[in-house]
Amino acid sequence: MEYLTLADLSLAQTALIQHLHIDGEIRRRLLDLGFSPGCDVTPLFRSPLGDPTAYQVFDSVIALRQEDAGQIQVTLCSTEVF
Protein backbone atom coordinates (compact mmCIF):
# COMPACT_ATOMS: atom_id res chain seq x y z
CA MET A 1 0.00 0.00 0.00
CA GLU A 2 1.44 3.35 -1.06
CA TYR A 3 1.24 6.21 1.41
CA LEU A 4 0.99 9.79 0.21
CA THR A 5 0.27 13.08 1.88
CA LEU A 6 -2.77 15.23 1.29
CA ALA A 7 -0.53 17.75 -0.47
CA ASP A 8 0.45 15.07 -3.06
CA LEU A 9 -3.11 14.56 -4.34
CA SER A 10 -4.35 15.89 -7.66
CA LEU A 11 -7.63 17.77 -7.81
CA ALA A 12 -10.71 15.53 -7.59
CA GLN A 13 -8.60 12.55 -6.42
CA THR A 14 -10.25 10.96 -3.37
CA ALA A 15 -8.12 9.49 -0.60
CA LEU A 16 -8.59 7.93 2.81
CA ILE A 17 -6.93 9.66 5.77
CA GLN A 18 -4.55 7.33 7.59
CA HIS A 19 -2.65 9.46 10.12
CA LEU A 20 -2.09 13.08 11.16
CA HIS A 21 1.57 13.86 11.82
CA ILE A 22 0.64 17.14 13.54
CA ASP A 23 0.61 17.98 17.23
CA GLY A 24 -1.01 20.58 19.42
CA GLU A 25 -3.79 23.02 18.65
CA ILE A 26 -3.76 22.52 14.87
CA ARG A 27 -4.22 18.76 15.29
CA ARG A 28 -7.23 19.28 17.53
CA ARG A 29 -8.77 21.76 15.08
CA LEU A 30 -8.25 19.44 12.11
CA LEU A 31 -9.85 16.56 14.01
CA ASP A 32 -12.80 18.80 14.93
CA LEU A 33 -13.21 19.75 11.26
CA GLY A 34 -13.38 16.08 10.21
CA PHE A 35 -9.78 15.33 9.19
CA SER A 36 -9.69 12.10 11.17
CA PRO A 37 -8.30 8.67 10.26
CA GLY A 38 -10.75 6.64 8.17
CA CYS A 39 -12.44 9.64 6.52
CA ASP A 40 -12.49 10.38 2.80
CA VAL A 41 -11.01 13.66 1.60
CA THR A 42 -10.95 15.21 -1.88
CA PRO A 43 -9.02 18.28 -3.07
CA LEU A 44 -11.46 20.50 -4.97
CA PHE A 45 -9.73 23.80 -5.78
CA ARG A 46 -6.32 25.44 -5.56
CA SER A 47 -5.78 29.14 -5.19
CA PRO A 48 -4.22 30.90 -8.22
CA LEU A 49 -0.79 30.78 -6.57
CA GLY A 50 -1.21 27.12 -5.58
CA ASP A 51 -1.53 27.56 -1.82
CA PRO A 52 -3.91 26.99 -0.03
CA THR A 53 -6.03 24.16 -1.42
CA ALA A 54 -9.72 23.59 -0.63
CA TYR A 55 -10.55 20.04 0.49
CA GLN A 56 -13.93 18.38 0.87
CA VAL A 57 -14.39 16.37 4.06
CA PHE A 58 -17.91 15.08 4.63
CA ASP A 59 -20.17 17.96 3.51
CA SER A 60 -17.69 20.72 4.35
CA VAL A 61 -15.07 22.47 2.23
CA ILE A 62 -11.98 23.51 4.19
CA ALA A 63 -8.84 25.27 2.93
CA LEU A 64 -5.46 24.04 4.16
CA ARG A 65 -1.98 25.38 3.57
CA GLN A 66 0.45 23.07 1.77
CA GLU A 67 2.58 22.92 4.92
CA ASP A 68 -0.30 21.44 6.95
CA ALA A 69 -1.64 19.21 4.16
CA GLY A 70 1.85 17.70 3.80
CA GLN A 71 1.59 16.31 7.33
CA ILE A 72 -1.62 14.33 6.74
CA GLN A 73 -0.90 10.80 5.54
CA VAL A 74 -3.43 9.29 3.10
CA THR A 75 -3.93 6.32 0.80
CA LEU A 76 -5.71 6.52 -2.53
CA CYS A 77 -9.23 5.15 -2.71
CA SER A 78 -9.81 2.38 -5.21
CA THR A 79 -11.88 3.38 -8.22
CA GLU A 80 -12.60 -0.20 -9.25
CA VAL A 81 -16.22 -1.34 -9.32
CA PHE A 82 -16.87 -4.95 -8.34
Protein Blocks (a to p, Z undefined) as FASTA:
>chain_A
ZZddfklpcehiacddfbdcbehjllmmmmmnopaghiacddfbdcfkopacdddehjbc
cdddfklmmmcccddddfbdZZ
